[in-house]
């Protein structure tokens, strides 16, 4: 069974949330250090661990940018297929590759929030 993990990006501060936090049963984000819920103002982006690792053993999360032999690709979840995919743009639903086919070749080189220039 794969490990269920998330990471949390704060759009306002432009950094990863380092506080201890957890998800409530209804999907809200709870700050365990401050003992309060994060405000639901769209300022935090939750990204799930895919359960896969890149060729150097680094965890692959939604929103990561992976380098392949032919292009830099974005990792996202494709709900119609029920799988994580690689695509050249975040909203490219017509041309994508199932990530499992490339996990041994993929190298995570950044993510769409800290390194958007990698997906030009």
C-alpha positions as CSV (number, residue, x, y, z in Angstrom):
1,X,0.0,0.0,0.0
2,X,1.3,3.4,-0.9
3,X,1.9,6.1,1.7
4,X,-0.7,8.9,1.7
5,X,1.1,12.2,2.1
6,X,0.5,15.8,1.1
7,X,2.5,19.0,0.9
8,X,1.1,22.5,1.3
9,X,2.0,25.6,-0.8
10,X,1.1,29.0,0.5
11,X,0.4,31.3,-2.4
12,X,0.6,34.5,-0.3
13,X,4.0,33.8,1.2
14,X,5.2,31.9,-1.9
15,X,6.7,29.1,0.2
16,X,5.9,25.7,1.6
17,X,3.9,25.6,4.8
18,X,6.3,24.3,7.5
19,X,3.9,24.3,10.4
20,X,2.5,20.9,11.6
21,X,-0.8,20.5,9.8
22,X,-3.3,17.8,9.1
23,X,-6.4,17.3,7.1
24,X,-9.8,17.2,8.9
25,X,-12.2,14.4,7.8
26,X,-14.1,17.0,5.7
27,X,-10.9,17.9,3.8
28,X,-10.1,21.2,5.6
29,X,-6.5,22.0,6.7
30,X,-5.9,22.2,10.4
31,X,-2.8,23.9,11.8
32,X,-1.8,21.8,14.8
33,X,0.7,24.3,16.2
34,X,-1.8,27.2,16.3
35,X,-4.7,24.9,17.0
36,X,-6.9,26.4,14.3
37,X,-8.2,25.9,10.8
38,X,-6.5,27.6,7.9
39,X,-8.8,30.1,6.3
40,X,-10.5,28.8,3.2
41,X,-9.5,31.7,1.0
42,X,-7.8,29.8,-1.8
43,X,-4.4,30.9,-0.4
44,X,-3.2,27.3,0.2
45,X,-2.7,24.6,-2.4
46,X,-2.6,21.0,-1.3
47,X,-0.6,18.5,-3.4
48,X,-0.7,14.8,-3.0
49,X,2.2,12.4,-3.1
50,X,1.8,10.1,-6.1
51,X,3.3,7.1,-4.4
52,X,6.1,7.1,-7.0
53,X,9.7,8.1,-6.9
54,X,11.9,9.6,-9.7
55,X,15.1,8.0,-11.0
56,X,17.1,9.3,-8.1
57,X,14.6,8.3,-5.4
58,X,12.9,11.7,-4.9
59,X,9.2,11.6,-4.1
60,X,6.9,12.7,-6.9
61,X,4.0,15.0,-6.0
62,X,1.2,16.7,-8.0
63,X,2.6,19.9,-9.4
64,X,6.1,18.6,-9.8
65,X,8.0,19.2,-13.0
66,X,9.8,16.2,-14.3
67,X,12.5,16.1,-17.0
68,X,12.1,13.4,-19.6
69,X,14.2,12.6,-22.7
70,X,11.9,14.7,-24.8
71,X,10.5,17.5,-22.7
72,X,9.8,18.9,-19.2
73,X,6.5,17.5,-18.1
74,X,4.0,18.5,-15.3
75,X,2.7,15.8,-12.9
76,X,-1.1,16.1,-12.4
77,X,-4.0,13.8,-11.6
78,X,-6.3,12.8,-14.4
79,X,-9.6,11.9,-12.8
80,X,-11.3,10.4,-15.9
81,X,-8.5,7.8,-16.1
82,X,-8.0,7.6,-12.3
83,X,-4.2,8.0,-12.6
84,X,-1.4,10.5,-12.4
85,X,-0.2,11.8,-15.7
86,X,2.6,13.8,-17.4
87,X,1.6,16.6,-19.7
88,X,3.5,19.5,-21.3
89,X,1.0,22.0,-20.0
90,X,-1.0,22.0,-16.8
91,X,-4.3,21.9,-18.7
92,X,-3.4,19.7,-21.6
93,X,-5.9,16.9,-21.5
94,X,-5.6,15.8,-25.1
95,X,-2.0,14.8,-25.1
96,X,-0.6,13.2,-22.0
97,X,1.4,10.2,-20.8
98,X,0.6,7.9,-17.8
99,X,3.3,8.6,-15.3
100,X,4.0,4.9,-14.5
101,X,5.5,4.5,-18.0
102,X,8.1,7.1,-17.3
103,X,8.8,6.8,-13.6
104,X,12.2,5.1,-14.1
105,X,13.3,7.9,-16.5
106,X,11.7,10.9,-14.9
107,X,13.9,13.4,-12.9
108,X,12.0,15.9,-10.7
109,X,13.6,19.3,-11.4
110,X,11.2,21.6,-9.7
111,X,7.5,22.4,-9.4
112,X,4.9,24.7,-11.0
113,X,4.9,27.1,-8.1
114,X,8.6,27.7,-7.4
115,X,9.9,27.1,-11.0
116,X,7.2,28.0,-13.5
117,X,10.0,29.0,-16.0
118,X,10.8,25.3,-16.5
119,X,7.5,24.7,-18.4
120,X,7.7,27.5,-21.0
